[in-house]
Amino acid sequence: MASWDLAGRAPYVQRVLPHPVVNVVFTEGRAGVYGPATGVTQRRLEGVGWALGVMFRPAGFRPLLGRPLNSIVDGALPWSEIFGGGPPDHSDPEPLIAWVDGLLAARLPQARHPAEDTADIVERLADDPAVVSVSALAEREGVGVRLLQRRFADHVGLAPKTVIRRYRLYEAAERARTGERPDWGRLAAELGYSDQSHLTREFTSVIGVPPGRYAARSPRTPAG
Protein backbone atom coordinates (compact mmCIF):
# COMPACT_ATOMS: atom_id res chain seq x y z
CA MET A 1 0.00 0.00 0.00
CA ALA A 2 1.14 3.53 -0.73
CA SER A 3 -0.70 6.74 0.02
CA TRP A 4 0.05 10.41 -0.44
CA ASP A 5 -1.35 13.77 0.58
CA LEU A 6 -0.13 16.56 -1.66
CA ALA A 7 -3.16 18.79 -1.20
CA GLY A 8 -2.11 22.38 -1.81
CA ARG A 9 1.36 21.26 -2.91
CA ALA A 10 3.05 20.71 -6.22
CA PRO A 11 2.72 17.27 -7.87
CA TYR A 12 5.55 14.81 -7.25
CA VAL A 13 7.09 12.54 -9.88
CA GLN A 14 7.95 9.14 -8.39
CA ARG A 15 10.68 7.18 -10.18
CA VAL A 16 10.27 3.39 -10.08
CA LEU A 17 13.28 1.14 -10.64
CA PRO A 18 12.68 -1.67 -13.14
CA HIS A 19 12.45 -5.14 -11.59
CA PRO A 20 11.98 -8.29 -13.69
CA VAL A 21 8.46 -8.81 -12.37
CA VAL A 22 4.79 -8.17 -13.12
CA ASN A 23 2.85 -5.75 -10.95
CA VAL A 24 -0.91 -5.51 -10.59
CA VAL A 25 -1.82 -2.00 -9.45
CA PHE A 26 -5.09 -0.66 -8.12
CA THR A 27 -5.79 3.01 -7.68
CA GLU A 28 -9.09 4.67 -6.96
CA GLY A 29 -11.28 3.68 -9.88
CA ARG A 30 -8.63 1.89 -11.95
CA ALA A 31 -6.78 -1.42 -12.10
CA GLY A 32 -4.07 -2.61 -14.46
CA VAL A 33 -1.48 -5.32 -15.06
CA TYR A 34 2.01 -3.98 -15.78
CA GLY A 35 4.61 -6.16 -17.48
CA PRO A 36 8.34 -6.25 -16.73
CA ALA A 37 9.97 -2.92 -17.53
CA THR A 38 13.27 -2.36 -19.30
CA GLY A 39 13.88 1.08 -17.83
CA VAL A 40 12.93 3.43 -15.02
CA THR A 41 9.25 4.36 -15.10
CA GLN A 42 7.61 7.43 -13.64
CA ARG A 43 4.33 8.05 -11.88
CA ARG A 44 2.93 11.51 -11.29
CA LEU A 45 1.39 11.88 -7.82
CA GLU A 46 -0.90 14.78 -7.05
CA GLY A 47 -3.67 15.65 -4.66
CA VAL A 48 -4.67 12.98 -2.16
CA GLY A 49 -4.69 9.31 -3.12
CA TRP A 50 -3.52 5.78 -2.62
CA ALA A 51 -2.42 2.76 -4.61
CA LEU A 52 -2.36 -0.95 -3.88
CA GLY A 53 0.34 -2.89 -5.68
CA VAL A 54 0.74 -6.66 -5.95
CA MET A 55 4.28 -7.56 -7.02
CA PHE A 56 4.66 -11.12 -8.27
CA ARG A 57 7.83 -13.16 -8.00
CA PRO A 58 9.94 -13.17 -11.18
CA ALA A 59 8.10 -15.60 -13.51
CA GLY A 60 5.25 -15.78 -10.99
CA PHE A 61 2.63 -14.24 -13.26
CA ARG A 62 3.22 -16.64 -16.16
CA PRO A 63 0.56 -19.22 -15.09
CA LEU A 64 -2.05 -16.45 -14.82
CA LEU A 65 -1.18 -14.79 -18.14
CA GLY A 66 -1.37 -18.01 -20.14
CA ARG A 67 1.13 -16.88 -22.76
CA PRO A 68 4.85 -15.91 -22.83
CA LEU A 69 5.69 -12.98 -20.59
CA ASN A 70 7.87 -11.37 -23.23
CA SER A 71 4.57 -10.43 -24.92
CA ILE A 72 3.86 -7.79 -22.24
CA VAL A 73 7.33 -6.32 -21.59
CA ASP A 74 7.01 -2.54 -21.10
CA GLY A 75 3.27 -2.97 -21.55
CA ALA A 76 0.11 -2.52 -19.53
CA LEU A 77 -3.07 -4.57 -19.77
CA PRO A 78 -6.51 -3.78 -18.39
CA TRP A 79 -7.50 -5.90 -15.43
CA SER A 80 -10.47 -7.33 -17.35
CA GLU A 81 -8.28 -8.81 -20.08
CA ILE A 82 -6.65 -11.21 -17.61
CA PHE A 83 -9.23 -11.67 -14.89
CA GLY A 84 -12.53 -10.87 -16.61
CA GLY A 85 -14.88 -8.18 -15.40
CA GLY A 86 -13.77 -5.37 -13.19
CA PRO A 87 -12.73 -5.34 -9.54
CA PRO A 88 -15.33 -4.28 -6.98
CA ASP A 89 -15.71 -0.64 -6.05
CA HIS A 90 -12.40 0.08 -4.38
CA SER A 91 -12.75 3.51 -2.89
CA ASP A 92 -11.57 1.83 0.33
CA PRO A 93 -8.36 -0.25 0.02
CA GLU A 94 -8.92 -2.55 3.02
CA PRO A 95 -11.77 -4.66 1.57
CA LEU A 96 -9.93 -4.64 -1.76
CA ILE A 97 -6.87 -6.33 -0.21
CA ALA A 98 -8.97 -9.26 1.03
CA TRP A 99 -10.77 -9.53 -2.31
CA VAL A 100 -7.52 -9.61 -4.31
CA ASP A 101 -6.06 -12.20 -1.95
CA GLY A 102 -9.02 -14.50 -2.47
CA LEU A 103 -9.15 -14.04 -6.23
CA LEU A 104 -5.45 -14.75 -6.77
CA ALA A 105 -5.46 -17.75 -4.44
CA ALA A 106 -8.33 -19.25 -6.45
CA ARG A 107 -6.43 -18.75 -9.73
CA LEU A 108 -3.21 -20.48 -8.68
CA PRO A 109 -2.49 -23.69 -10.62
CA GLN A 110 -3.07 -26.91 -8.73
CA ALA A 111 0.11 -28.55 -10.01
CA ARG A 112 3.57 -27.04 -10.02
CA HIS A 113 4.03 -24.87 -13.11
CA PRO A 114 7.36 -24.95 -15.01
CA ALA A 115 7.65 -21.19 -14.41
CA GLU A 116 8.15 -21.91 -10.70
CA ASP A 117 11.47 -23.60 -11.47
CA THR A 118 12.52 -20.50 -13.41
CA ALA A 119 11.42 -18.29 -10.51
CA ASP A 120 13.72 -20.27 -8.22
CA ILE A 121 16.62 -19.78 -10.64
CA VAL A 122 16.06 -16.01 -10.73
CA GLU A 123 15.93 -15.77 -6.96
CA ARG A 124 19.14 -17.77 -6.54
CA LEU A 125 20.73 -15.49 -9.11
CA ALA A 126 19.56 -12.38 -7.25
CA ASP A 127 21.16 -13.66 -4.03
CA ASP A 128 24.56 -14.45 -5.60
CA PRO A 129 26.55 -11.43 -6.85
CA ALA A 130 29.24 -13.81 -8.16
CA VAL A 131 27.01 -14.83 -11.09
CA VAL A 132 27.85 -12.33 -13.84
CA SER A 133 27.35 -14.29 -17.09
CA VAL A 134 24.66 -16.39 -18.74
CA SER A 135 27.07 -19.28 -19.33
CA ALA A 136 28.01 -19.37 -15.63
CA LEU A 137 24.35 -19.35 -14.62
CA ALA A 138 23.47 -22.12 -17.09
CA GLU A 139 26.36 -24.27 -15.88
CA ARG A 140 25.45 -23.79 -12.24
CA GLU A 141 21.81 -24.66 -12.90
CA GLY A 142 22.68 -27.65 -15.09
CA VAL A 143 20.86 -26.45 -18.21
CA GLY A 144 21.98 -25.36 -21.67
CA VAL A 145 22.30 -21.67 -22.52
CA ARG A 146 19.67 -21.87 -25.28
CA LEU A 147 17.16 -23.58 -22.99
CA LEU A 148 17.80 -21.01 -20.27
CA GLN A 149 17.21 -18.19 -22.75
CA ARG A 150 13.94 -19.75 -23.94
CA ARG A 151 12.71 -20.25 -20.38
CA PHE A 152 13.51 -16.68 -19.38
CA ALA A 153 11.78 -15.24 -22.46
CA ASP A 154 8.68 -17.33 -21.78
CA HIS A 155 8.49 -17.19 -17.98
CA VAL A 156 10.25 -13.92 -16.98
CA GLY A 157 9.85 -11.86 -20.14
CA LEU A 158 13.48 -10.68 -20.19
CA ALA A 159 16.68 -12.34 -21.38
CA PRO A 160 18.86 -13.94 -18.69
CA LYS A 161 21.66 -11.48 -19.51
CA THR A 162 19.30 -8.58 -18.85
CA VAL A 163 18.16 -10.06 -15.54
CA ILE A 164 21.74 -10.72 -14.43
CA ARG A 165 22.76 -7.16 -15.30
CA ARG A 166 19.70 -5.78 -13.52
CA TYR A 167 20.56 -7.48 -10.23
CA ARG A 168 24.24 -6.58 -10.53
CA LEU A 169 23.24 -2.93 -11.02
CA TYR A 170 21.12 -3.15 -7.88
CA GLU A 171 24.18 -4.57 -6.12
CA ALA A 172 26.20 -1.55 -7.30
CA ALA A 173 23.45 0.84 -6.17
CA GLU A 174 23.27 -0.82 -2.77
CA ARG A 175 27.01 -0.53 -2.27
CA ALA A 176 26.81 3.13 -3.22
CA ARG A 177 24.10 3.60 -0.62
CA THR A 178 25.85 1.80 2.24
CA GLY A 179 29.34 1.95 3.68
CA GLU A 180 32.17 3.80 1.97
CA ARG A 181 32.02 5.24 -1.53
CA PRO A 182 32.84 2.35 -3.86
CA ASP A 183 35.87 2.10 -6.12
CA TRP A 184 33.82 2.07 -9.32
CA GLY A 185 36.57 0.59 -11.46
CA ARG A 186 37.10 -2.34 -9.11
CA LEU A 187 33.36 -2.81 -8.64
CA ALA A 188 32.84 -2.85 -12.43
CA ALA A 189 35.33 -5.69 -12.79
CA GLU A 190 33.82 -7.59 -9.85
CA LEU A 191 30.33 -7.39 -11.33
CA GLY A 192 31.42 -8.56 -14.77
CA TYR A 193 31.60 -5.30 -16.72
CA SER A 194 34.38 -4.76 -19.24
CA ASP A 195 35.40 -1.47 -17.64
CA GLN A 196 34.14 1.37 -15.47
CA SER A 197 32.63 3.28 -18.41
CA HIS A 198 30.55 0.20 -19.32
CA LEU A 199 29.13 0.08 -15.77
CA THR A 200 28.53 3.85 -15.82
CA ARG A 201 26.60 3.71 -19.11
CA GLU A 202 24.39 0.84 -18.03
CA PHE A 203 23.86 2.21 -14.51
CA THR A 204 22.80 5.57 -15.95
CA SER A 205 20.49 3.93 -18.49
CA VAL A 206 18.67 1.78 -15.91
CA ILE A 207 18.87 3.82 -12.68
CA GLY A 208 18.50 7.18 -14.38
CA VAL A 209 21.59 8.98 -13.04
CA PRO A 210 25.36 8.24 -13.18
CA PRO A 211 26.65 6.10 -10.28
CA GLY A 212 28.76 8.89 -8.80
CA ARG A 213 25.78 11.25 -8.63
CA TYR A 214 23.60 8.47 -7.21
CA ALA A 215 26.15 7.83 -4.46
CA ALA A 216 26.56 11.54 -3.69
CA ARG A 217 22.85 12.15 -3.20
CA SER A 218 22.06 8.89 -1.39
CA PRO A 219 21.65 9.13 2.39
CA ARG A 220 24.40 7.18 4.07
CA THR A 221 22.95 3.98 5.49
CA PRO A 222 25.42 1.84 7.43
CA ALA A 223 25.73 -1.71 6.09
CA GLY A 224 24.32 -4.46 8.31
N, C-alpha and C positions, 0 to 999 in steps of 0.2 A: 504494500500500500504506500502511496505517496500522496501528500496533500500540500497545497500552497495557498497562501493568502497574500495577494499582491494588490489588494484593494487600495486605490489611490496612489499606487506606485507604478513605475515603468515595467513593462513586460520583461521577462527574463528568458534568455535562450539557454536551454539545458543541452549540453553535449553528451551523447551516449556512445561509449566505446563499443566497437563491434565484437560481439562474442559469436562463436559458431553454433548458435542455438536459434530456436523459434520462440517468439514471445506472443502470447495472447494478451491483448490489452483492452481493458474496459475503462471508458471515461463516461461521464454523465451523458447518456443518450447514444453512445456509440460503442461498437466492439469490433475488433479486427485481429487478424492473424498476420504476424510480421515474420517474414523469412529471414534466414541468416544474412547479415549485412557484410559488405566488403569494405566499408569505410565508416568513419564517424558519422552518426546521424544527429539531427538537431530537432528539438521540440520547443516550441514557443509557449511559455506559460504566462498567463495573464489573468487578472481578476482573482476569483476564489474558485478552487476546484480540487479534484482528486482524481487519481487513476489507480486501478488495480491491475497489476501485471502478473502473469503466470509465465515463468521462464522454465522451459523444458530442458532436460539434459541434452547434451549434444546427441543427435540422432533420435532423441526421445519422441519427436513428433511424427516420425516416419510412419508408424502403424496407423495413426489417425488420419494422415494426409492421403494415404493409399496410392501414392505415386512418388517418383524420385524427388528428393528435397532440392536438388539443383534446379528444379522447375520454378521455385519461388524465391531464389536468392535475390536480395535487394527488392523484394516485392511485398505487397500487402494484399490480403484477401479479405473479403467481408466474412464475418462470422457465419452467416447463413450458408455460404458455399461449402463449408466443411461440416457444420453441425446441424444445418437445416433450421429454418425459422430464426427468430431473434431471441436474445436473452430476455428475461423478465425485466420489468421496469426497474432500473437500478439507480434511482436517485439516492438510495442509501446503500453504501458498500457492504455493510455487515451481512444482510441476507444474501447478497450476491456471492460472497465468498463461499457460503455453505452450498449454494446452488451449483456453482462451478465445480466445487469438490465432488459433489454427487454425480454430476454429468460426466466429468472426466473419468471417474472411477468406473462408471458403467461402460465406458467406451474402451477401456483397456483390453487388449487381446488376452484370451484365456491361456494360450500357449506362449512360450517364449518366442519373441520375434527376432529374426536375424539382426535387426538394427540394435538390439540390446548388446550383442557382442561387440559391435562397432562402438557403441557408447562406452563400454568398458575400456576399449583401446584408447579412445580419446581422453578419458579421465586418467588413465595411467600415464599417457603422454603429458598431460597438463601438470602432473605431479613430479615429472622427472626432467629437469632442465638440461640433463646430459644428452637427451635425444634432440639432435639438430638436423637430421636428414631423413628423407623418406626411406632410403635403403636400410638405414640403421633401425628404423621403426619396424619395417617389414621383417627384417631378420629377427628382431627381438620377439615379435609376435608370431613368428613361424608361418608367415604367408608371403606370397609373391608380391612384388611391387605392383604389377598390373591389377591383381585382385584387390589389393588394398586401395588403389586409386578408384576402382569401380565401386567398391563398398562405400568409400567416403562420398563420392558423387551422389550415390543413391540415398544413403542414410543420413549424411551430415549436410550435404549440399555444397561443400567446399572441398577442394583438393587437399590431400594430406599435407603437401608442402605449405599451403596457405595456413592450415590449422597449426602446424608446427611453428611457423613464423609468428602467428598471432600470439601463441602462448609464450614464445621467447621474448616478444616485444613487451608483453605484460610483465615478464620477469625483469626486463631492463627498467620498465617504469617503476616497478616495486623497489628495485635497488636504488633508483634515483630518489624515491620517496623516503626511504629509511636509511639510517646509518650515514656514513660519509659519502661525499660526492663520488660517483664511480669514475674509474679510469675507463673512458669510453672505448679507447682502442683495445684495451685488454678484454673488456666485456664483449666487444664485437667478436673477437676471436673465440671467446669462450662459448658464445651463443651460436657460432657457426656462420657468421658473416665474413665475407671476403676481406673487408677492411672497415674502418670506422665510418667512412663516407657512405658505405652501403647500409650500415645500421641507421645512420642519420637520415638517409633518404626514406627508408621504409618506416622508421619511427614517425617521421613527420607526416608521411602519407596516411598512416593508420591512426595515430594519436592526435594529429592535428597541429602540433607544434614541434620544433626541434628538441632533441633530448636535453640539451643544455638549458634551454628556456623552461622546459618542463620541470627540471630539477630545481632551478632557481626559484620558481614560484610555488613549488610544493611545500606545504608545511612539514617541518621535520618531525617525523614519527619514529621514535627509537625502535629498532628491530627487536623482535621477541616480545 
